[in-house]
């Protein structure tokens, strides 16, 4: 005779528990509504009603028929009970409806890989412990102030995870539940279905408080029942306020988010002799613009166009450093193609190249958004393919951990050696989207895992993959920036990969990448994933200099005014240049950085409003020193592990070159900048046209082995076509 499977008993107990929970909810809610004065026969009749339809009709009819009918004889008490009975019946219908939903939400534990081998000793893990990890070996604090009960795991758990995860034969894995840090049991119970290995064992919350359950259902003042789609339901859409304020916005509620760009204006050199900004190696804006033009057939919103990121998307033929510094600087001056009376100054930096075989050991944490908004083909499926490409580039001594987040966060794969590639790939292949988006919780856990596996002298980096639609937990840009800024101090760098359209939060992703000593790319296709994570992997992962700042002092004897093209989000105060506590951009191995200044020569009128004469001080005037110098370039940077900056200073003279005789890279960069100004419909675009920038870019496409410059020409033609409609 076959014995009953243990899982069946656990399932029955789970069903009984949920049924009991529903009854408690209905009973307690009715009593609170009626002030604990419900007549015994009435409450018993309602609670015993077997169907929601009967409650909605027969129950109300029976109750009202038992009351005195003639209106003139109805007592005040009778009318009170009539109203309360109707309200109770409606509430009961809702309660039974919730009861019907609950069974479909059977909780499934998040699991990570562990060897099944021989039966390990049984450990227990409690959700009362905010630091509960895979081995369940932490101490168990007392219940929290909210009265959340212990989260019991009716399953054996292995001991501590070995440093190198063994290979697991298919179908023999044993699930290891990962409790969510700093979350009560009611949140840990309802998590997205991210199971990577099937196995026996069920997650049961023995004593979830009734008040906590009802608070979740009526969360944020929503009508009863609605939050089930955002708080509990796996595979549903995340919740959001639909505003652009402190809260994040849910799928389809408000569209993509971009930070407003106010273009840099012309500045008078006598009044503003110094221009200071942080470098930027991000390329997200270019890929985003490409998707708008070539995939959607639309001109992108002006605020989606960051001109410096369009320029820096391309590699240029700059020479690298030869003096032992992490990068070399180059300056070129020629006439401005869109304003003949002005000149164009190109400031360029080329980072030191480091061969892949000389790359230090890497400790990577993939932080993956698996919320409901990531279900679309250009989100989680593309994200998985991108990270599989990166996994293929890992060495055997590299390490990878996978942290996921939706309504809650969890460690899907502990830090695993790169030689166990199949385990990493299997973990990626089994990811599924569902639930709301608590990005803050995921960030906390990812940096914790990175710190626990820190490699001294190695690459320690969190790779955040998301559409940026954070809609529960920590959601405001300011809060997230401060969180990332704090975590960056532990020596872990950040790479942000953005995905998708419709609720894409570019504003937040750009901001946190800058605060996290990081870089930011937008992945709109497998080709872009290959560029960022294969072709330019060393630059993406390996930082050769951090907090890189540029300051230019213009000579008023040569320059009447100037305007920095782009970098609006990277402008720094003059005093920030010498402040080593002030954060700035990072440059990776082999990266090139280009910045363009449009300058107004001395004697020409600066196209900017004038300022009244000063009353209490003498206006600044030229000293006469370095009269033949156009400007002085100063660069400050820190080594990746240093806290004190180093200074590079280079004086520059005007070679008075015509634009047509400038270098090919100079002309191509000018064409890209002009293209960006046209897309933005910039007030500073001068005499630019799409035909003009297309002609310049075509002439200076160069070798273009990867085809990226040819793709730009296609984008220019498409933009011209759209602009003429």
CORCORBEL-V442006 format. One record per pair of residues at least 12 apart in sequence whose C-alpha atoms are under 7 Angstrom apart, sorted by sequence separation. I is the first residue (numbers start at 1). J is the second residue. D is the distance in Angstrom with one decimal. If there is no record, write none. Layout:
# CORCORBEL-V442006
I J D
I J D
This chain:
# CORCORBEL-V442006
124 136 6.2
128 140 6.5
129 141 5.8
238 250 5.6
242 254 6.1
333 345 4.6
401 413 5.3
402 414 6.7
635 647 5.7
636 648 6.4
46 59 6.8
123 136 6.4
128 141 6.1
238 251 6.9
332 345 5.9
333 346 6.4
401 414 5.0
496 509 6.9
634 647 7.0
635 648 5.0
126 140 6.6
128 142 6.8
237 251 6.7
332 346 5.2
401 415 4.1
413 427 7.0
634 648 5.5
635 649 6.5
674 688 6.8
128 143 5.8
331 346 5.5
332 347 6.9
400 415 5.1
401 416 6.1
634 649 4.4
698 713 6.9
189 205 6.8
289 305 6.8
331 347 4.8
399 415 5.8
400 416 5.2
446 462 6.9
633 649 5.7
634 650 6.4
330 347 6.0
331 348 6.1
399 416 5.2
400 417 6.5
496 513 6.1
633 650 5.1
64 82 6.4
330 348 4.9
399 417 4.5
400 418 6.8
495 513 6.7
632 650 5.7
633 651 6.1
675 693 6.3
157 176 6.1
285 304 6.3
329 348 5.6
330 349 6.3
398 417 5.8
399 418 5.4
494 513 6.5
632 651 4.2
674 693 6.4
694 713 6.5
185 205 6.9
285 305 5.9
329 349 4.5
397 417 6.0
398 418 5.0
631 651 6.1
632 652 5.8
285 306 5.9
328 349 5.6
329 350 6.5
396 417 6.3
397 418 5.9
631 652 5.4
128 150 6.0
175 197 6.0
186 208 6.2
327 349 6.5
328 350 5.3
396 418 4.4
397 419 7.0
494 516 5.4
629 651 6.8
630 652 5.7
671 693 4.9
694 716 6.3
127 150 5.9
135 158 6.5
174 197 6.8
175 198 6.9
185 208 6.9
286 309 6.1
327 350 5.3
328 351 6.7
395 418 5.7
396 419 4.1
493 516 6.1
494 517 6.0
495 518 5.2
496 519 6.3
497 520 6.0
498 521 6.3
499 522 6.2
629 652 5.7
630 653 4.9
126 150 5.6
127 151 5.1
135 159 5.2
173 197 5.9
175 199 6.2
285 309 5.9
286 310 4.9
327 351 4.2
394 418 5.8
395 419 6.9
493 517 5.3
494 518 4.4
495 519 5.1
496 520 4.7
497 521 5.1
498 522 4.6
499 523 5.7
629 653 4.6
630 654 5.7
126 151 5.1
135 160 4.6
174 199 5.9
284 309 7.0
285 310 6.6
326 351 6.0
327 352 5.4
493 518 5.8
494 519 6.8
495 520 6.0
496 521 6.4
497 522 5.6
498 523 6.0
499 524 6.6
628 653 6.5
671 696 6.0
60 86 6.2
126 152 6.3
135 161 6.8
283 309 4.8
326 352 5.4
497 523 6.5
551 577 7.0
671 697 5.7
690 716 6.8
125 152 6.9
282 309 5.9
283 310 6.8
286 313 6.7
125 153 6.8
406 434 6.9
407 435 5.6
484 512 6.3
488 516 5.2
549 577 6.5
668 696 6.7
60 89 6.7
124 153 6.6
283 312 6.6
406 435 5.5
407 436 4.6
488 517 6.6
667 696 6.9
668 697 5.3
283 313 5.3
320 350 5.3
406 436 5.3
407 437 5.1
408 438 6.2
481 511 6.7
485 515 5.0
690 720 5.8
281 312 6.5
319 350 6.5
320 351 6.2
321 352 6.2
406 437 4.4
407 438 5.2
439 470 5.5
461 492 5.2
462 493 6.4
463 494 6.0
464 495 6.2
465 496 6.2
466 497 6.6
467 498 5.4
477 508 5.5
481 512 5.1
484 515 6.2
485 516 5.5
565 596 5.6
318 350 6.0
320 352 5.8
405 437 6.9
406 438 5.6
409 441 6.1
437 469 6.8
438 470 5.8
460 492 5.0
461 493 4.6
462 494 5.0
463 495 4.7
464 496 4.8
465 497 4.8
466 498 5.4
467 499 4.9
480 512 6.8
484 516 5.4
564 596 6.3
565 597 5.8
668 700 5.7
56 89 6.4
123 156 6.3
405 438 6.4
409 442 5.2
437 470 5.0
438 471 6.4
440 473 6.3
460 493 6.2
461 494 5.4
462 495 6.3
463 496 5.9
464 497 6.1
465 498 6.1
466 499 5.9
467 500 6.0
564 597 4.6
55 89 5.9
56 90 6.7
122 156 4.6
123 157 5.3
151 185 5.9
370 404 6.4
371 405 7.0
405 439 6.5
437 471 5.3
438 472 4.9
440 474 5.0
469 503 6.3
481 515 6.1
563 597 5.6
564 598 6.5
122 157 5.5
150 185 7.0
363 398 6.1
364 399 6.1
365 400 5.6
366 401 6.1
367 402 6.2
368 403 6.3
369 404 5.9
370 405 6.0
371 406 4.4
436 471 6.7
437 472 5.8
438 473 5.3
469 504 6.4
549 584 6.3
562 597 6.6
563 598 5.2
122 158 7.0
148 184 6.1
149 185 6.6
361 397 6.5
362 398 4.8
363 399 4.9
364 400 4.9
365 401 4.7
366 402 4.8
367 403 4.9
368 404 4.8
369 405 5.4
370 406 5.5
436 472 6.9
438 474 6.9
468 504 5.9
469 505 6.0
547 583 5.6
548 584 5.7
562 598 5.6
563 599 6.3
664 700 5.6
56 93 6.5
121 158 6.6
148 185 6.1
361 398 5.4
362 399 6.2
363 400 6.2
364 401 6.4
365 402 5.7
366 403 6.1
367 404 5.7
368 405 6.5
369 406 6.3
388 425 6.4
405 442 5.2
467 504 4.9
468 505 4.7
547 584 4.0
548 585 5.4
562 599 4.1
55 93 6.4
120 158 5.3
365 403 7.0
404 442 6.5
467 505 6.3
547 585 5.0
548 586 6.1
561 599 5.8
562 600 5.7
120 159 6.9
403 442 6.9
546 585 6.1
547 586 5.8
561 600 4.9
440 480 6.9
447 487 6.7
468 508 6.9
546 586 4.2
559 599 6.7
560 600 5.5
52 93 5.2
193 234 6.6
468 509 6.3
545 586 5.8
546 587 6.4
559 600 5.9
560 601 5.5
134 176 6.4
190 232 5.5
192 234 4.9
261 303 5.5
545 587 5.5
559 601 4.6
560 602 4.5
134 177 6.7
191 234 6.9
260 303 5.5
403 446 6.0
543 586 6.6
544 587 6.1
558 601 6.0
559 602 4.7
560 603 6.9
52 96 6.3
134 178 5.6
259 303 6.5
384 428 6.0
543 587 5.8
544 588 5.3
558 602 5.1
560 604 6.8
133 178 6.0
258 303 5.9
384 429 6.9
543 588 4.3
544 589 5.9
557 602 6.3
561 606 5.7
133 179 6.6
155 201 4.7
258 304 6.2
542 588 5.4
543 589 6.4
560 606 6.6
132 179 5.9
154 201 5.8
155 202 7.0
542 589 5.9
154 202 5.9
540 588 6.3
132 181 6.8
153 202 6.7
154 203 6.7
539 588 4.3
34 84 6.6
131 181 5.5
153 203 5.4
539 589 4.3
115 166 6.8
130 181 4.4
152 203 6.8
153 204 6.5
538 589 5.8
539 590 5.9
127 179 6.2
130 182 4.4
152 204 5.8
539 591 6.0
115 168 6.1
130 183 6.7
151 204 6.6
152 205 6.1
151 205 4.9
152 206 6.8
150 205 6.9
151 206 6.7
116 172 6.1
128 184 6.9
150 206 6.9
116 173 5.3
127 184 6.5
149 206 7.0
150 207 6.9
30 88 6.2
115 173 5.9
116 174 5.3
127 185 5.7
149 207 5.0
375 433 5.4
114 173 6.3
115 174 6.6
149 208 5.6
374 433 5.9
113 173 6.7
114 174 6.0
148 208 5.9
114 175 6.8
148 209 6.1
372 433 5.2
113 175 6.5
114 176 6.7
147 209 6.7
370 432 6.4
371 433 5.1
372 434 3.8
112 175 6.2
113 176 6.8
370 433 4.4
371 434 4.6
372 435 4.8
111 175 5.2
112 176 5.4
370 434 6.2
371 435 4.8
372 436 6.2
580 644 6.4
111 176 4.9
112 177 6.9
371 436 5.3
557 622 6.2
580 645 6.4
26 92 6.5
111 177 4.7
371 437 5.5
556 622 5.9
110 177 5.5
111 178 6.2
109 177 5.8
110 178 6.0
517 585 6.8
518 586 6.7
26 95 5.9
517 586 6.3
557 627 6.4
514 585 6.6
559 630 6.9
558 630 5.6
555 629 6.8
367 442 6.9
555 630 5.6
554 630 6.4
555 631 5.4
22 99 5.8
554 631 4.4
553 631 5.6
554 632 6.7
367 446 6.2
552 631 6.7
553 632 5.3
552 632 5.7
553 633 6.8
365 446 6.4
552 633 4.8
107 189 5.9
383 465 7.0
551 633 6.2
552 634 6.1
107 190 5.4
108 191 7.0
110 193 6.8
459 542 6.5
551 634 5.2
107 191 6.8
110 194 5.6
111 195 5.4
112 196 6.7
550 634 5.9
551 635 6.4
108 193 6.1
110 195 5.4
111 196 6.3
365 450 6.3
550 635 4.7
549 635 5.7
550 636 6.6
549 636 5.2
548 636 5.6
549 637 6.5
548 637 4.3
363 453 6.9
547 637 5.5
363 454 6.7
546 637 6.0
547 638 6.1
363 455 6.5
545 637 6.3
546 638 5.3
545 638 5.6
546 639 6.2
109 203 6.1
545 639 4.9
546 640 5.6
108 203 6.4
367 462 6.7
544 639 6.7
545 640 5.3
107 203 6.5
362 458 5.8
363 459 5.9
364 460 6.1
365 461 6.5
366 462 6.1
367 463 5.8
368 464 6.1
369 465 6.2
544 640 6.1
361 458 5.1
362 459 4.5
363 460 4.9
364 461 5.2
365 462 4.8
366 463 5.0
367 464 4.7
368 465 5.1
369 466 5.1
543 640 6.5
360 458 5.1
361 459 6.2
362 460 6.1
363 461 6.5
364 462 5.9
365 463 6.1
366 464 6.3
367 465 6.2
368 466 6.5
360 459 6.3
379 499 5.3
378 499 6.8
379 500 5.2
251 373 5.8
378 500 5.5
98 225 6.7
105 233 6.4
238 372 6.1
237 372 4.8
238 373 6.9
236 372 5.4
237 373 6.1
235 372 5.4
386 526 6.7
389 530 6.9
393 534 6.9
386 529 5.2
390 533 5.4
389 533 6.9
390 534 6.4
389 534 6.9
378 524 7.0
231 407 6.7
356 538 6.7
25 210 6.4
14 204 6.6
10 202 6.7
7 200 6.3
7 201 6.7
238 435 5.6
239 436 6.1
235 433 6.1
236 434 5.6
237 435 5.9
238 436 3.5
235 434 3.3
236 435 5.2
237 436 6.2
238 437 6.2
234 434 4.8
235 435 5.3
234 435 5.0
233 435 6.2
231 435 7.0
230 435 6.2
231 436 6.6
230 436 5.6
192 406 7.0
191 407 6.7
191 408 6.2
326 544 6.1
250 469 6.5
326 545 6.5
249 469 6.3
248 469 6.2
250 471 6.3
248 470 5.3
249 471 5.9
248 471 4.3
247 471 6.4
248 475 5.4
180 408 6.6
247 475 5.5
248 476 6.7
180 409 5.8
246 475 6.6
247 476 5.8
180 410 5.8
246 476 4.6
179 410 6.9
196 427 6.3
240 471 5.3
178 410 6.0
239 471 6.1
178 411 6.3
238 471 6.8
291 524 6.6
196 430 5.7
288 522 6.4
287 522 5.8
354 589 6.0
284 520 5.9
287 523 6.9
351 587 6.9
353 589 5.2
194 431 5.9
282 519 5.4
283 520 6.5
284 521 4.0
287 524 6.6
351 588 6.7
352 589 5.6
353 590 4.5
194 432 6.0
281 519 6.6
282 520 4.9
283 521 5.2
284 522 4.3
351 589 5.7
352 590 5.3
193 432 7.0
282 521 6.1
351 590 4.6
350 590 6.6
351 591 5.1
350 591 6.1
351 592 6.2
192 434 5.6
350 592 4.6
192 435 6.1
349 592 5.5
350 593 6.6
349 593 5.0
256 501 6.7
348 593 5.6
349 594 6.6
256 502 5.4
348 594 4.5
255 502 4.8
256 503 4.6
257 504 6.2
258 505 6.8
347 594 5.8
348 595 6.4
255 503 4.7
256 504 4.5
257 505 4.7
258 506 5.4
259 507 4.8
346 594 6.8
347 595 5.1
256 505 5.7
257 506 5.7
258 507 4.6
346 595 5.8
347 596 6.3
252 502 6.2
257 507 5.8
346 596 4.7
165 416 5.7
252 503 6.2
345 596 5.6
346 597 6.6
164 416 5.7
251 503 5.5
344 596 6.7
345 597 5.0
164 417 5.7
167 420 6.9
344 597 5.7
345 598 6.4
344 598 4.7
343 598 5.8
344 599 6.2
167 423 6.8
342 598 6.7
343 599 5.3
342 599 5.8
343 600 6.6
308 566 5.2
342 600 5.1
307 566 5.1
308 567 5.9
342 601 6.4
306 566 6.5
279 548 6.1
278 548 6.2
279 549 6.1
278 549 4.6
277 549 5.9
278 550 6.2
277 550 5.5
276 550 5.7
277 551 6.6
276 551 4.3
275 551 5.5
276 552 6.5
316 592 6.9
274 551 6.7
275 552 5.2
315 592 6.4
274 552 5.7
275 553 6.6
274 553 4.7
273 553 5.5
274 554 6.6
312 592 7.0
273 554 5.4
312 593 5.9
312 594 6.2
311 594 6.9
269 554 6.6
270 556 6.1
269 556 5.7
308 595 6.9
269 559 6.7
269 560 5.5
268 560 6.2
269 561 4.9
278 570 5.2
268 561 4.4
277 570 5.4
278 571 6.5
267 561 5.3
268 562 6.9
277 571 4.4
278 572 6.9
266 561 6.3
267 562 5.5
276 571 6.2
277 572 4.9
266 562 5.3
267 563 6.4
276 572 5.3
266 563 4.6
276 573 6.4
265 563 5.8
276 574 5.8
112 411 6.9
264 563 6.4
110 410 6.8
112 412 4.7
113 413 6.4
264 564 6.3
274 574 6.6
111 412 6.1
112 413 5.3
264 565 6.9
276 577 6.9
264 568 6.3
263 568 6.4
280 585 5.7
262 568 7.0
278 584 5.1
279 585 5.1
281 587 6.6
261 568 6.7
278 585 5.6
281 593 6.4
333 654 6.3
333 655 6.5
334 656 6.1
335 657 6.5
337 659 6.6
333 656 7.0
334 657 4.7
335 658 5.3
336 659 6.7
333 657 6.8
334 658 5.5
335 659 4.9
334 659 5.3
334 662 6.4
268 606 6.8
266 607 6.6
266 608 5.9
338 685 6.6
339 686 5.9
338 686 5.2
339 687 6.9
316 665 6.2
338 687 5.2
270 620 6.0
338 688 5.5
270 621 6.5
311 669 5.9
311 672 5.9
310 672 6.7
311 673 6.4
307 673 6.0
307 676 5.4
305 676 6.6
305 680 6.7
302 679 6.8
302 680 4.6
299 719 6.6
294 715 6.7
293 715 6.3
299 722 7.0
298 722 7.0
290 715 6.7
293 718 6.5
293 719 6.7
